[in-house]
């Protein structure tokens, strides 16, 4: 079947897009790699009760009800691993299912944690906040019994309170940014955000969890797994203030510095990108969510990391835009659309402020020593990345990749791409560019695909399956 | 000259040196150095891949010619030398081809010692499968030609194949059952980056200037004689210029007004996630258009024939990946759950007879080492050795005489298609 629009990703942005476009009469395909709706934000277990701890669960419940009511062709556990343009739209290759064709494509693939390397980050027990949250939300498992939560961004707070609710002890929350800087532009902050922050602060206080700003986990120690971390105070350049290092015992640590939008599909189609304030590679979109490639739209974190509220607004807007583009009537009157655009603008302003406050500390490379692994899959230490630039003459991230194999292992640069690109730029004495990040984000095969999936001819049910002759 | 002496030379790698660096903590000197462009070199080599670097290295090492510049548009080894699948073999079809590639295998065998740089040459054996009677007949022919040249190469049957590579499906079940194969024990794989770096280090130590990020934008020819090259960094005068480019040979030679019978096609390859080592041979199937090897790190590397259409695109395509997966699984059904991580493409300058173009050109002083199709990497050492000899002495070595440009006008083609179409 040929759909008017295929929406990739069933998190806040994708769900809102799909429901809105379907309400306007579009034939919508919604594809998501997870077994259940909701994306990372509303990730939940098999039982309904597992969702009660989530923020804005009622919003999700309403969207889900709308979706199940609608004609949206939703496929769960369907990872899109390849996209190509066809004369009449796009064809998506999907794991375990026949290809999906659609005239228009909405990219709502969200983002994953951005990791920065530090000595010991390859020890078991060092995870990203997103991983800790996924374990909690998806399986009700706390990542450790005594956990240090560190990194930058508001996301650390729900991770810490979630761990507390699951019975874990939180040995401390170490935020690299200075959230007091929010006060410089009070106009950009919605009241709801303040109330949310206050709730988190109260929970942390009740459990006597220390919350330090301008601090970072700069090393992890342990034999077979992490047993302690070193925390240090950062100066304004992000270097550790001498004498401020101290050790904290723990059996797990979550560290993440914001998010990296997931851009394999739009990059494969040639969509334009730019470097956001937080240093993330994001899609270039206009006010209507149109990318630089005709027929490709984007909503949510891929247009710039901004949280679930912004993703919902963008999803509804893009849903309306693709409906109009498909010759349907807008599901919203103009006045509502105008309000949504205003809302989006103010949510973007807040996101921008958030990025300024929680930017990855510029001095993070000073935490590393020569033997610190930059790329964990291929076990490439900092010394080899440096040698590629200073001894072998590499000037760009792609060349460094060719010379020392960073980003060529299992993660294909998802984990180490940002750090390697940033290091390359810094060692070369220049600023990080979008091109540096593209070198690690372009993956025509958007995720690892089993040979059987690639090989099988379509069988009678339309599914691809390899059968030995 | 004074300048060069003041620069540190790459030290010889040795157990003692390793110990000294480990204990003393002294930094290793750069493996190769940066230089300003000179106004004049005795020889300019265009292309900083394995062919260009080997040519420069042997010019200095074998002939004492070290006022040589290697000009590379990007970074050393960033073109076809970094995109090939690093298969080394000499079981070709024509006597000319076999003798030539045989010398290359010999050079590869001693390369690590010669360059004092571990190139990780693994002579694990190369197995070409036959699924049809005609393929079997060609293999029998190849085996005889190979043996006459002293190359270890023989026809093997199904049961022998089954014991060489237990994961191959040697039953009658596949649409094209395996009938036999050509077994070539000296064939294998090498670490391609190490070959590039080893030659670069050796050339640098001998005084050759390696210029990265230096693109040749013009070749000056006056009165039928080459005068030098123009680059994005300035003009260089040189009485001898050697084109050692792959993928762009026709455009580079066009700068000197030399037309080549070359069409450029993309060649794709793919690599899977690492799995436990199980495959210690290179397996090639011409009929199934695929070849497989396993790297030291456990990844499976797949390749195939060149794309069906000429182009300068180095992007992968879905058709290739799907095709290669289907063909691999016909050969080795057990690989069904192994996941592909990445695919890429490189450019191949195909000639009408699947043999290279090497030697002098109608422009005096302008030499070509091009047309390397899908077999350039394995010929790097011998191409460098012979081109260096040609440029230094003015005499064409016997090994490359059959591959001259004039063969296309004289009708002396060296038809290598039967041994080079898929099994690169």
Interface residues (C-beta under 8 A of the other chain):
Chain A: X82 X84 X93 X390 X391 X392 X393 X394 X395 X399 X402 X403 X408 X409 X410 X412 X443 X444 X445 X448 X449 X450 X451 X452 X453 X454 X455 X456 X457 X466 X468 X469
Chain B: X30 X31 X32 X34 X74 X75 X76 X77 X78 X82 X169 X173 X174 X175 X193 X212 X213 X272 X273 X274 X315 X316 X318 X321 X322 X324 X325 X326 X328 X329 X330 X333 X335 X336 X337 X338 X339 X340 X341 X342 X343
